[in-house]
Amino acid sequence: MVYEPQEDSFLLKEFVARYARGNVLDMGTGSGIQAREAAHSAKVSRVLAVDIDKGSLAYAKKHSNGKWHRKISWLHSDLFSKVPPKKYAHTFDTIIFNPPYLPQEGRFRHIDLEGGKEGHETIARFLEGASHYLKKDGQILLVFSSLTPHVRELVEKNLYVAEELGKKHVFFEDVIVWLLRPNPAGAELDGKGVCCLRYFAQGKRGLVFVGKRAGKAVAVKIKKQSSESPTGVAHEAAMLRIVNKEGIGPKFILSTEHALVYEFVRGKLLREIREKNELVGVAMKVLNQCFTLDRLQINKQEMTRPWKHVIVKGSKVTMIDFERARKTSSPHNVTQFCQFIGNNLDRKHKKKWVALAKGYSEDKSEMALKKMQEVLRALRN
Ligand SMILES: C[S@@+](CC[C@H](N)C(=O)[O-])C[C@H]1O[C@@H](n2cnc3c(N)ncnc32)[C@H](O)[C@@H]1O
């Protein structure tokens, strides 16, 4: 069914007139409203208009017979599936998409309105495909609703940065237009020989991607656009350099203005270890590393909840995430980690442990550390 232009179409159209340039792709063209608007601009050379619905394409074609409209060609395709990948690789300066973005209500999906069960699914598939077709300095004009979940997350995972161009309140929702540009980290990393980034995980402040450098897997951390943390990747890079000298943390490889690249550490997270002897062995190694950090007067933070911050592979134990690490005259890595261990001990051992931890916090001596290690050793079967 042809989508009759609505508030979202008219809001987007304003920005198409202002922003569309060069070679343009109008995804989900519907009535052809955006393709025609783009074609009218002297800044636009060509427009490829795509829709999954043949009826819409026929309608749009029929109503695009002005002289400007000769710039437009039409293609029937489910998103990028029929857009020839070789011919169009990194060719579009502007991609426009007013997608179906509402959550599905009934048994059958309205393809012009509903993006999937939750609403964001078509946007997710679109963003995964778009980077192959967009020029490195290209732009995407994307519409969605305040009812569409996860859009910010999807944008960041696909390595774009977003700028809000417009918002309009319509009945019970806000319709929003974003301008997406490739995250500058991508180009910076390209220049340093790091390629093939794939989303891996996210924390509160950053996203981690797995990439390749000189044929080897590397981890790439990029600060989230939504993060309010005042420190950038340079800070974590500096911390890693210091702790690496003591054999702590993943090996620092390089950093750029927006990205930190370090050794991709394979293994299991502390929280995935079930076997008691293994847990105790890992705890002893982490305790040692915490002691070294105390000596370096660096607070790693988060050592009371290290479940996701320690990776174990065979006998190697690597603490990760140094973005919150700080130089300090009163380090408390051992104390924090002792608290974590204490919380996981039975009552009998806990009392003794708390007394020893107190002893350590008073003099921070190697002797006090040894006493704690003895208790841990005795926990092994
Ligand atoms: C909300 S309408 C927008 C139409 C027009 N661009 C506008 O701004 O008024 C969404 C359009 O996307 C098309 N569409 C939905 N899923 C699609 C897909 N997977 N691939 C291509 N087009 C799709 C629909 O057929 C519909 O024409």
The ligand as an SDF file (V2000), in Angstrom:
LIG
                    3D

 27 29  0  0  0  0  0  0  0  0999 V2000
    6.8710    5.3950    6.4810 C   0  0  0  0  0  0  0  0  0  0  0  0
    6.8860    5.0190    4.7650 S   0  0  0  0  0  0  0  0  0  0  0  0
    7.8070    6.3550    4.1100 C   0  0  0  0  0  0  0  0  0  0  0  0
    7.4930    6.6830    2.6960 C   0  0  0  0  0  0  0  0  0  0  0  0
    8.1670    7.9410    2.1890 C   0  0  0  0  0  0  0  0  0  0  0  0
    9.5950    7.8090    2.1270 N   0  0  0  0  0  0  0  0  0  0  0  0
    7.7850    9.1290    3.0280 C   0  0  0  0  0  0  0  0  0  0  0  0
    8.6930    9.7550    3.6200 O   0  0  0  0  0  0  0  0  0  0  0  0
    6.5970    9.4610    3.1010 O   0  0  0  0  0  0  0  0  0  0  0  0
    7.9710    3.6290    4.7320 C   0  0  0  0  0  0  0  0  0  0  0  0
    8.2350    3.0730    3.3760 C   0  0  0  0  0  0  0  0  0  0  0  0
    9.2510    2.0720    3.4850 O   0  0  0  0  0  0  0  0  0  0  0  0
    8.9230    0.9590    2.6940 C   0  0  0  0  0  0  0  0  0  0  0  0
    9.6000   -0.2080    3.3030 N   0  0  0  0  0  0  0  0  0  0  0  0
    9.2510   -0.8980    4.4000 C   0  0  0  0  0  0  0  0  0  0  0  0
   10.1060   -1.9040    4.6200 N   0  0  0  0  0  0  0  0  0  0  0  0
   11.0270   -1.8230    3.6400 C   0  0  0  0  0  0  0  0  0  0  0  0
   12.1510   -2.6160    3.3140 C   0  0  0  0  0  0  0  0  0  0  0  0
   12.5070   -3.6610    4.0600 N   0  0  0  0  0  0  0  0  0  0  0  0
   12.8770   -2.2840    2.2180 N   0  0  0  0  0  0  0  0  0  0  0  0
   12.5090   -1.2110    1.4360 C   0  0  0  0  0  0  0  0  0  0  0  0
   11.4420   -0.4460    1.6840 N   0  0  0  0  0  0  0  0  0  0  0  0
   10.7120   -0.7380    2.7780 C   0  0  0  0  0  0  0  0  0  0  0  0
    7.4130    0.8710    2.7280 C   0  0  0  0  0  0  0  0  0  0  0  0
    6.8900    0.1470    1.6490 O   0  0  0  0  0  0  0  0  0  0  0  0
    7.0610    2.3750    2.7180 C   0  0  0  0  0  0  0  0  0  0  0  0
    6.8940    2.8090    1.4110 O   0  0  0  0  0  0  0  0  0  0  0  0
  1  2  1  0
  2  3  1  0
  2 10  1  0
  3  4  1  0
  4  5  1  0
  5  6  1  0
  5  7  1  0
  7  8  2  0
  7  9  1  0
 10 11  1  0
 11 12  1  0
 11 26  1  0
 12 13  1  0
 13 14  1  0
 13 24  1  0
 14 15  1  0
 14 23  1  0
 15 16  2  0
 16 17  1  0
 17 18  1  0
 17 23  2  0
 18 19  1  0
 18 20  2  0
 20 21  1  0
 21 22  2  0
 22 23  1  0
 24 25  1  0
 24 26  1  0
 26 27  1  0
M  CHG  2   2   1   9  -1
M  END
$$$$
